[in-house]
């Protein structure tokens, strides 16, 4: 039963990743592309965690934590760039 639930969750997050990538390519404004990129990072993190659960290893969780920290900082930096035109003041 757990394998069925994991397969369903992986397929849902993979579909969400594809739809976010489509929004990233077609976004009319830069803010739409930024939001799609942030959503793609969250989807990849979820897929890594689900893969770690399925494989029974802890490596996927460590990579997911590193990706979450990197995604958060890069989203903040890009938002600051869009609002002010520069990152470092």
N, C-alpha and C positions, 0 to 999 in steps of 0.2 A: 504494500500500500504506500509505503514511503517513496519507493521508486516512481510510482505513478504520480504522486504529488510533486516530486522533484522534477520529473519530466514536464509536467504541466507548467510549473513555475518557470522553468528554464525557457520553455517555448514562449510564454507570455512576456518575459523580460527581453527575449531576443526580438520579438515583434515590436515591443516598445522601443528598443534600440534602433531598429530599422525605421520606425516612424519618426523618431527624433532626428535621425540622420537625414531623412527626407526634409524635415522642417529646417534643418541646418543648411541644406542646399538651396531651398526655395524661400527662405525667410526674407521678407521684403525689407526689413530693417536690421541693423546690427544688433539691437537688443533681442530680437527674435532668435538670431543665430547664437547669441550668448546664452540665452535660456535653453536652447536646444543642446548646446554643448554641455551645459551643466546637467541636463537631464541624461545625456549620454554617459556622463561620468557616473552618475548614480546607477544607471542600468548596468554598466560594466562592473561596478562594485557588487551589485546584487548577483550578477552572474558568477563572479569569482567566489562569493560566499556559498552560493548553491553548488558550485563545482567542488569546493572544499568539503561540503557536507556529503556529496555523493562519493567522492574519492576517499573520504575518511582521513584526510590530512589537514594539518594546521597551516600549511603554507599559503593556501588561498586566503586565509583570514589576515595573515601578515601583509600580504600584497594588497589586500583590500583596504587595510588601514593606511598604508603608505599612499595609495591612490586617492583615498578620501582627503588626506591632509594636502596633497598636491593639488587636487581639484578645487578645494576650498580656497587656498591661497591664490591660485591662478584666476579663479572667478572674481575674487576681490580686486586683484590687480587690474584685470581687464575692465571691470566696472569703473574703477577709479580713472583709468585711461579714457574711457568713453565720456565720463562726466567732466574731467578737468583737462584732458589732452596730454597729460604726463603722469607718470607713476610716482616718481620721486620728486619731492618738493625741496 
